[in-house]
Amino acid sequence: MGAARAWSPEQVRALGVTTDVVTAGSVLGIGRTTAYRLVRDNQFPVPVRRVGARYLVAVAHLLHAVGIDS
C-alpha cells in the first residue's frame, strides 16, 4: 500500500453532504479494514448511519472531527 492520502479542507467539503465509511476513514487516517471494524464495534470516531446495505457519514461530522469549520 502507498502513503496515506492527505485531504485538504476543500477536498473534504467537495465530498458533498455524506460519504461512505471508507472515504470517511481515509479523511481520518483510518484504513478500510479498521474503519469497518470500528463501525462494527460502534467505535468509529464520528457518527455513522446505516442506510440499506451502506454506511454513511455526514461530511459535517468529518469537518468537525478534523478541526475544519463547516
Secondary structure, DSSP 8 states (H G I E B T S, - for coil): --------HHHHHTT-SEEEHHHHHHHHT--HHHHHHHHHTT--SS--EEETTEEEEEHHHHHHHTT---
